[in-house]
Amino acid sequence: MDEGALCALVPRVLAGLVRRGEDFDAAEDALQEALLEALRVWPQHPPRDPRAWLATVATR
């Protein structure tokens, strides 16, 4: 996935986390951690649905 496509997902995933009841700052932190995990995992194992993957990892 290219950087532009990944950047386009960030606002959508962040909004979803906040809608689920996360405090905005906590949601931002969780998403940042998920993005770091994506940088580590995705080169070898790209997800079928990157948005869902980020949202799932951010809620852990």
PDB file of N, CA, C and O in Angstrom:
ATOM      1  N   MET A   1       0.860  -1.166   0.000  1.00  0.00           N
ATOM      2  CA  MET A   1       0.000   0.000   0.000  1.00  0.00           C
ATOM      3  C   MET A   1       0.904   1.225   0.000  1.00  0.00           C
ATOM      4  O   MET A   1       1.886   1.289   0.739  1.00  0.00           O
ATOM      5  N   ASP A   2       0.561   2.187  -0.832  1.00  0.00           N
ATOM      6  CA  ASP A   2       1.392   3.385  -0.893  1.00  0.00           C
ATOM      7  C   ASP A   2       1.040   4.356   0.232  1.00  0.00           C
ATOM      8  O   ASP A   2      -0.016   4.255   0.856  1.00  0.00           O
ATOM      9  N   GLU A   3       1.938   5.282   0.469  1.00  0.00           N
ATOM     10  CA  GLU A   3       1.783   6.216   1.586  1.00  0.00           C
ATOM     11  C   GLU A   3       0.519   7.064   1.469  1.00  0.00           C
ATOM     12  O   GLU A   3      -0.152   7.319   2.469  1.00  0.00           O
ATOM     13  N   GLY A   4       0.192   7.499   0.257  1.00  0.00           N
ATOM     14  CA  GLY A   4      -1.003   8.316   0.061  1.00  0.00           C
ATOM     15  C   GLY A   4      -2.278   7.578   0.427  1.00  0.00           C
ATOM     16  O   GLY A   4      -3.174   8.145   1.052  1.00  0.00           O
ATOM     17  N   ALA A   5      -2.357   6.324   0.039  1.00  0.00           N
ATOM     18  CA  ALA A   5      -3.541   5.521   0.367  1.00  0.00           C
ATOM     19  C   ALA A   5      -3.637   5.293   1.872  1.00  0.00           C
ATOM     20  O   ALA A   5      -4.725   5.326   2.447  1.00  0.00           O
ATOM     21  N   LEU A   6      -2.502   5.062   2.494  1.00  0.00           N
ATOM     22  CA  LEU A   6      -2.495   4.872   3.942  1.00  0.00           C
ATOM     23  C   LEU A   6      -2.920   6.149   4.660  1.00  0.00           C
ATOM     24  O   LEU A   6      -3.701   6.101   5.610  1.00  0.00           O
ATOM     25  N   CYS A   7      -2.412   7.275   4.212  1.00  0.00           N
ATOM     26  CA  CYS A   7      -2.787   8.565   4.821  1.00  0.00           C
ATOM     27  C   CYS A   7      -4.278   8.845   4.663  1.00  0.00           C
ATOM     28  O   CYS A   7      -4.888   9.468   5.532  1.00  0.00           O
ATOM     29  N   ALA A   8      -4.858   8.395   3.574  1.00  0.00           N
ATOM     30  CA  ALA A   8      -6.292   8.602   3.355  1.00  0.00           C
ATOM     31  C   ALA A   8      -7.135   7.785   4.337  1.00  0.00           C
ATOM     32  O   ALA A   8      -8.267   8.163   4.640  1.00  0.00           O
ATOM     33  N   LEU A   9      -6.599   6.678   4.833  1.00  0.00           N
ATOM     34  CA  LEU A   9      -7.334   5.840   5.781  1.00  0.00           C
ATOM     35  C   LEU A   9      -7.360   6.416   7.190  1.00  0.00           C
ATOM     36  O   LEU A   9      -8.295   6.163   7.951  1.00  0.00           O
ATOM     37  N   VAL A  10      -6.342   7.188   7.538  1.00  0.00           N
ATOM     38  CA  VAL A  10      -6.192   7.654   8.919  1.00  0.00           C
ATOM     39  C   VAL A  10      -7.423   8.394   9.437  1.00  0.00           C
ATOM     40  O   VAL A  10      -7.912   8.048  10.513  1.00  0.00           O
ATOM     41  N   PRO A  11      -7.949   9.395   8.726  1.00  0.00           N
ATOM     42  CA  PRO A  11      -9.126  10.096   9.269  1.00  0.00           C
ATOM     43  C   PRO A  11     -10.343   9.187   9.443  1.00  0.00           C
ATOM     44  O   PRO A  11     -11.106   9.343  10.396  1.00  0.00           O
ATOM     45  N   ARG A  12     -10.520   8.246   8.527  1.00  0.00           N
ATOM     46  CA  ARG A  12     -11.673   7.346   8.620  1.00  0.00           C
ATOM     47  C   ARG A  12     -11.561   6.415   9.821  1.00  0.00           C
ATOM     48  O   ARG A  12     -12.535   6.195  10.541  1.00  0.00           O
ATOM     49  N   VAL A  13     -10.372   5.874  10.031  1.00  0.00           N
ATOM     50  CA  VAL A  13     -10.178   4.973  11.169  1.00  0.00           C
ATOM     51  C   VAL A  13     -10.286   5.750  12.476  1.00  0.00           C
ATOM     52  O   VAL A  13     -10.902   5.277  13.431  1.00  0.00           O
ATOM     53  N   LEU A  14      -9.696   6.928  12.524  1.00  0.00           N
ATOM     54  CA  LEU A  14      -9.762   7.757  13.729  1.00  0.00           C
ATOM     55  C   LEU A  14     -11.212   8.107  14.063  1.00  0.00           C
ATOM     56  O   LEU A  14     -11.620   8.027  15.222  1.00  0.00           O
ATOM     57  N   ALA A  15     -11.975   8.488  13.066  1.00  0.00           N
ATOM     58  CA  ALA A  15     -13.389   8.813  13.282  1.00  0.00           C
ATOM     59  C   ALA A  15     -14.151   7.597  13.805  1.00  0.00           C
ATOM     60  O   ALA A  15     -15.002   7.725  14.686  1.00  0.00           O
ATOM     61  N   GLY A  16     -13.850   6.440  13.273  1.00  0.00           N
ATOM     62  CA  GLY A  16     -14.513   5.226  13.743  1.00  0.00           C
ATOM     63  C   GLY A  16     -14.194   4.926  15.196  1.00  0.00           C
ATOM     64  O   GLY A  16     -15.073   4.509  15.950  1.00  0.00           O
ATOM     65  N   LEU A  17     -12.959   5.130  15.593  1.00  0.00           N
ATOM     66  CA  LEU A  17     -12.576   4.901  16.985  1.00  0.00           C
ATOM     67  C   LEU A  17     -13.299   5.866  17.919  1.00  0.00           C
ATOM     68  O   LEU A  17     -13.769   5.472  18.987  1.00  0.00           O
ATOM     69  N   VAL A  18     -13.385   7.118  17.515  1.00  0.00           N
ATOM     70  CA  VAL A  18     -14.065   8.118  18.342  1.00  0.00           C
ATOM     71  C   VAL A  18     -15.559   7.807  18.430  1.00  0.00           C
ATOM     72  O   VAL A  18     -16.164   7.956  19.491  1.00  0.00           O
ATOM     73  N   ARG A  19     -16.157   7.374  17.308  1.00  0.00           N
ATOM     74  CA  ARG A  19     -17.577   7.003  17.324  1.00  0.00           C
ATOM     75  C   ARG A  19     -17.844   5.841  18.277  1.00  0.00           C
ATOM     76  O   ARG A  19     -18.920   5.748  18.866  1.00  0.00           O
ATOM     77  N   ARG A  20     -16.868   4.968  18.421  1.00  0.00           N
ATOM     78  CA  ARG A  20     -17.028   3.817  19.327  1.00  0.00           C
ATOM     79  C   ARG A  20     -16.878   4.211  20.793  1.00  0.00           C
ATOM     80  O   ARG A  20     -17.011   3.370  21.682  1.00  0.00           O
ATOM     81  N   GLY A  21     -16.603   5.476  21.040  1.00  0.00           N
ATOM     82  CA  GLY A  21     -16.536   5.936  22.420  1.00  0.00           C
ATOM     83  C   GLY A  21     -15.146   6.240  22.934  1.00  0.00           C
ATOM     84  O   GLY A  21     -14.985   6.623  24.092  1.00  0.00           O
ATOM     85  N   GLU A  22     -14.138   6.074  22.090  1.00  0.00           N
ATOM     86  CA  GLU A  22     -12.776   6.401  22.514  1.00  0.00           C
ATOM     87  C   GLU A  22     -12.628   7.906  22.681  1.00  0.00           C
ATOM     88  O   GLU A  22     -13.165   8.681  21.889  1.00  0.00           O
ATOM     89  N   ASP A  23     -11.909   8.312  23.701  1.00  0.00           N
ATOM     90  CA  ASP A  23     -11.493   9.697  23.848  1.00  0.00           C
ATOM     91  C   ASP A  23     -10.610  10.026  22.643  1.00  0.00           C
ATOM     92  O   ASP A  23      -9.832   9.178  22.205  1.00  0.00           O
ATOM     93  N   PHE A  24     -10.716  11.243  22.099  1.00  0.00           N
ATOM     94  CA  PHE A  24      -9.986  11.590  20.882  1.00  0.00           C
ATOM     95  C   PHE A  24      -8.485  11.364  21.044  1.00  0.00           C
ATOM     96  O   PHE A  24      -7.851  10.771  20.171  1.00  0.00           O
ATOM     97  N   ASP A  25      -7.917  11.829  22.147  1.00  0.00           N
ATOM     98  CA  ASP A  25      -6.470  11.676  22.349  1.00  0.00           C
ATOM     99  C   ASP A  25      -6.074  10.205  22.451  1.00  0.00           C
ATOM    100  O   ASP A  25      -5.053   9.793  21.900  1.00  0.00           O
ATOM    101  N   ALA A  26      -6.875   9.423  23.150  1.00  0.00           N
ATOM    102  CA  ALA A  26      -6.600   7.991  23.272  1.00  0.00           C
ATOM    103  C   ALA A  26      -6.733   7.303  21.917  1.00  0.00           C
ATOM    104  O   ALA A  26      -5.948   6.412  21.591  1.00  0.00           O
ATOM    105  N   ALA A  27      -7.719   7.710  21.132  1.00  0.00           N
ATOM    106  CA  ALA A  27      -7.905   7.138  19.798  1.00  0.00           C
ATOM    107  C   ALA A  27      -6.719   7.468  18.901  1.00  0.00           C
ATOM    108  O   ALA A  27      -6.253   6.620  18.139  1.00  0.00           O
ATOM    109  N   GLU A  28      -6.235   8.701  18.994  1.00  0.00           N
ATOM    110  CA  GLU A  28      -5.056   9.090  18.211  1.00  0.00           C
ATOM    111  C   GLU A  28      -3.842   8.251  18.593  1.00  0.00           C
ATOM    112  O   GLU A  28      -3.109   7.780  17.724  1.00  0.00           O
ATOM    113  N   ASP A  29      -3.634   8.070  19.881  1.00  0.00           N
ATOM    114  CA  ASP A  29      -2.505   7.262  20.352  1.00  0.00           C
ATOM    115  C   ASP A  29      -2.629   5.815  19.878  1.00  0.00           C
ATOM    116  O   ASP A  29      -1.653   5.220  19.421  1.00  0.00           O
ATOM    117  N   ALA A  30      -3.822   5.259  19.987  1.00  0.00           N
ATOM    118  CA  ALA A  30      -4.044   3.876  19.568  1.00  0.00           C
ATOM    119  C   ALA A  30      -3.815   3.715  18.072  1.00  0.00           C
ATOM    120  O   ALA A  30      -3.232   2.724  17.631  1.00  0.00           O
ATOM    121  N   LEU A  31      -4.271   4.683  17.297  1.00  0.00           N
ATOM    122  CA  LEU A  31      -4.079   4.612  15.850  1.00  0.00           C
ATOM    123  C   LEU A  31      -2.605   4.744  15.498  1.00  0.00           C
ATOM    124  O   LEU A  31      -2.123   4.068  14.589  1.00  0.00           O
ATOM    125  N   GLN A  32      -1.891   5.601  16.201  1.00  0.00           N
ATOM    126  CA  GLN A  32      -0.458   5.742  15.949  1.00  0.00           C
ATOM    127  C   GLN A  32       0.269   4.420  16.217  1.00  0.00           C
ATOM    128  O   GLN A  32       1.146   4.025  15.450  1.00  0.00           O
ATOM    129  N   GLU A  33      -0.094   3.749  17.292  1.00  0.00           N
ATOM    130  CA  GLU A  33       0.504   2.446  17.590  1.00  0.00           C
ATOM    131  C   GLU A  33       0.157   1.427  16.503  1.00  0.00           C
ATOM    132  O   GLU A  33       1.002   0.619  16.116  1.00  0.00           O
ATOM    133  N   ALA A  34      -1.071   1.465  16.016  1.00  0.00           N
ATOM    134  CA  ALA A  34      -1.486   0.550  14.947  1.00  0.00           C
ATOM    135  C   ALA A  34      -0.708   0.826  13.665  1.00  0.00           C
ATOM    136  O   ALA A  34      -0.339  -0.106  12.950  1.00  0.00           O
ATOM    137  N   LEU A  35      -0.457   2.095  13.371  1.00  0.00           N
ATOM    138  CA  LEU A  35       0.318   2.442  12.176  1.00  0.00           C
ATOM    139  C   LEU A  35       1.757   1.943  12.295  1.00  0.00           C
ATOM    140  O   LEU A  35       2.331   1.471  11.313  1.00  0.00           O
ATOM    141  N   LEU A  36       2.337   2.043  13.478  1.00  0.00           N
ATOM    142  CA  LEU A  36       3.688   1.508  13.686  1.00  0.00           C
ATOM    143  C   LEU A  36       3.707  -0.001  13.488  1.00  0.00           C
ATOM    144  O   LEU A  36       4.639  -0.545  12.894  1.00  0.00           O
ATOM    145  N   GLU A  37       2.683  -0.671  13.985  1.00  0.00           N
ATOM    146  CA  GLU A  37       2.579  -2.120  13.795  1.00  0.00           C
ATOM    147  C   GLU A  37       2.408  -2.456  12.311  1.00  0.00           C
ATOM    148  O   GLU A  37       2.962  -3.442  11.825  1.00  0.00           O
ATOM    149  N   ALA A  38       1.641  -1.634  11.600  1.00  0.00           N
ATOM    150  CA  ALA A  38       1.455  -1.849  10.159  1.00  0.00           C
ATOM    151  C   ALA A  38       2.786  -1.743   9.419  1.00  0.00           C
ATOM    152  O   ALA A  38       3.058  -2.533   8.515  1.00  0.00           O
ATOM    153  N   LEU A  39       3.606  -0.783   9.793  1.00  0.00           N
ATOM    154  CA  LEU A  39       4.918  -0.643   9.159  1.00  0.00           C
ATOM    155  C   LEU A  39       5.768  -1.888   9.363  1.00  0.00           C
ATOM    156  O   LEU A  39       6.566  -2.254   8.501  1.00  0.00           O
ATOM    157  N   ARG A  40       5.594  -2.524  10.488  1.00  0.00           N
ATOM    158  CA  ARG A  40       6.367  -3.718  10.800  1.00  0.00           C
ATOM    159  C   ARG A  40       5.813  -4.960  10.090  1.00  0.00           C
ATOM    160  O   ARG A  40       6.579  -5.781   9.586  1.00  0.00           O
ATOM    161  N   VAL A  41       4.491  -5.093  10.053  1.00  0.00           N
ATOM    162  CA  VAL A  41       3.860  -6.334   9.595  1.00  0.00           C
ATOM    163  C   VAL A  41       3.524  -6.340   8.108  1.00  0.00           C
ATOM    164  O   VAL A  41       3.732  -7.346   7.430  1.00  0.00           O
ATOM    165  N   TRP A  42       3.011  -5.237   7.602  1.00  0.00           N
ATOM    166  CA  TRP A  42       2.464  -5.231   6.243  1.00  0.00           C
ATOM    167  C   TRP A  42       3.447  -5.566   5.127  1.00  0.00           C
ATOM    168  O   TRP A  42       3.031  -6.168   4.137  1.00  0.00           O
ATOM    169  N   PRO A  43       4.730  -5.211   5.228  1.00  0.00           N
ATOM    170  CA  PRO A  43       5.615  -5.563   4.110  1.00  0.00           C
ATOM    171  C   PRO A  43       5.645  -7.073   3.823  1.00  0.00           C
ATOM    172  O   PRO A  43       5.735  -7.484   2.666  1.00  0.00           O
ATOM    173  N   GLN A  44       5.571  -7.892   4.875  1.00  0.00           N
ATOM    174  CA  GLN A  44       5.585  -9.343   4.677  1.00  0.00           C
ATOM    175  C   GLN A  44       4.183  -9.938   4.574  1.00  0.00           C
ATOM    176  O   GLN A  44       3.986 -10.954   3.907  1.00  0.00           O
ATOM    177  N   HIS A  45       3.215  -9.310   5.228  1.00  0.00           N
ATOM    178  CA  HIS A  45       1.850  -9.852   5.274  1.00  0.00           C
ATOM    179  C   HIS A  45       0.829  -8.740   5.071  1.00  0.00           C
ATOM    180  O   HIS A  45       0.194  -8.306   6.032  1.00  0.00           O
ATOM    181  N   PRO A  46       0.661  -8.272   3.838  1.00  0.00           N
ATOM    182  CA  PRO A  46      -0.302  -7.183   3.611  1.00  0.00           C
ATOM    183  C   PRO A  46      -1.736  -7.649   3.875  1.00  0.00           C
ATOM    184  O   PRO A  46      -2.108  -8.759   3.492  1.00  0.00           O
ATOM    185  N   PRO A  47      -2.533  -6.815   4.520  1.00  0.00           N
ATOM    186  CA  PRO A  47      -3.911  -7.200   4.829  1.00  0.00           C
ATOM    187  C   PRO A  47      -4.823  -7.079   3.613  1.00  0.00           C
ATOM    188  O   PRO A  47      -4.547  -6.309   2.693  1.00  0.00           O
ATOM    189  N   ARG A  48      -5.900  -7.840   3.618  1.00  0.00           N
ATOM    190  CA  ARG A  48      -6.894  -7.718   2.543  1.00  0.00           C
ATOM    191  C   ARG A  48      -7.664  -6.415   2.673  1.00  0.00           C
ATOM    192  O   ARG A  48      -8.003  -5.780   1.675  1.00  0.00           O
ATOM    193  N   ASP A  49      -7.937  -6.021   3.907  1.00  0.00           N
ATOM    194  CA  ASP A  49      -8.698  -4.802   4.179  1.00  0.00           C
ATOM    195  C   ASP A  49      -7.896  -3.950   5.167  1.00  0.00           C
ATOM    196  O   ASP A  49      -8.040  -4.104   6.379  1.00  0.00           O
ATOM    197  N   PRO A  50      -7.053  -3.055   4.650  1.00  0.00           N
ATOM    198  CA  PRO A  50      -6.184  -2.266   5.532  1.00  0.00           C
ATOM    199  C   PRO A  50      -6.945  -1.437   6.564  1.00  0.00           C
ATOM    200  O   PRO A  50      -6.493  -1.310   7.702  1.00  0.00           O
ATOM    201  N   ARG A  51      -8.079  -0.876   6.190  1.00  0.00           N
ATOM    202  CA  ARG A  51      -8.847  -0.057   7.137  1.00  0.00           C
ATOM    203  C   ARG A  51      -9.335  -0.907   8.307  1.00  0.00           C
ATOM    204  O   ARG A  51      -9.219  -0.502   9.463  1.00  0.00           O
ATOM    205  N   ALA A  52      -9.873  -2.069   8.010  1.00  0.00           N
ATOM    206  CA  ALA A  52     -10.352  -2.962   9.067  1.00  0.00           C
ATOM    207  C   ALA A  52      -9.194  -3.440   9.942  1.00  0.00           C
ATOM    208  O   ALA A  52      -9.333  -3.545  11.161  1.00  0.00           O
ATOM    209  N   TRP A  53      -8.064  -3.726   9.324  1.00  0.00           N
ATOM    210  CA  TRP A  53      -6.891  -4.169  10.076  1.00  0.00           C
ATOM    211  C   TRP A  53      -6.463  -3.088  11.058  1.00  0.00           C
ATOM    212  O   TRP A  53      -6.238  -3.372  12.235  1.00  0.00           O
ATOM    213  N   LEU A  54      -6.347  -1.849  10.584  1.00  0.00           N
ATOM    214  CA  LEU A  54      -5.943  -0.746  11.459  1.00  0.00           C
ATOM    215  C   LEU A  54      -6.935  -0.554  12.601  1.00  0.00           C
ATOM    216  O   LEU A  54      -6.537  -0.376  13.752  1.00  0.00           O
ATOM    217  N   ALA A  55      -8.215  -0.591  12.283  1.00  0.00           N
ATOM    218  CA  ALA A  55      -9.239  -0.402  13.312  1.00  0.00           C
ATOM    219  C   ALA A  55      -9.175  -1.514  14.352  1.00  0.00           C
ATOM    220  O   ALA A  55      -9.308  -1.256  15.549  1.00  0.00           O
ATOM    221  N   THR A  56      -8.975  -2.734  13.905  1.00  0.00           N
ATOM    222  CA  THR A  56      -8.899  -3.866  14.828  1.00  0.00           C
ATOM    223  C   THR A  56      -7.686  -3.752  15.736  1.00  0.00           C
ATOM    224  O   THR A  56      -7.801  -3.915  16.951  1.00  0.00           O
ATOM    225  N   VAL A  57      -6.537  -3.477  15.163  1.00  0.00           N
ATOM    226  CA  VAL A  57      -5.312  -3.379  15.957  1.00  0.00           C
ATOM    227  C   VAL A  57      -5.379  -2.183  16.903  1.00  0.00           C
ATOM    228  O   VAL A  57      -4.882  -2.256  18.027  1.00  0.00           O
ATOM    229  N   ALA A  58      -5.976  -1.105  16.467  1.00  0.00           N
ATOM    230  CA  ALA A  58      -6.075   0.094  17.311  1.00  0.00           C
ATOM    231  C   ALA A  58      -6.991  -0.119  18.509  1.00  0.00           C
ATOM    232  O   ALA A  58      -6.868   0.590  19.508  1.00  0.00           O
ATOM    233  N   THR A  59      -7.904  -1.075  18.429  1.00  0.00           N
ATOM    234  CA  THR A  59      -8.816  -1.306  19.550  1.00  0.00           C
ATOM    235  C   THR A  59      -8.284  -2.340  20.536  1.00  0.00           C
ATOM    236  O   THR A  59      -8.938  -2.619  21.541  1.00  0.00           O
ATOM    237  N   ARG A  60      -7.143  -2.900  20.279  1.00  0.00           N
ATOM    238  CA  ARG A  60      -6.562  -3.900  21.198  1.00  0.00           C
ATOM    239  C   ARG A  60      -5.959  -3.238  22.401  1.00  0.00           C
ATOM    240  O   ARG A  60      -5.426  -3.917  23.278  1.00  0.00           O
TER     241      ARG A  60
END
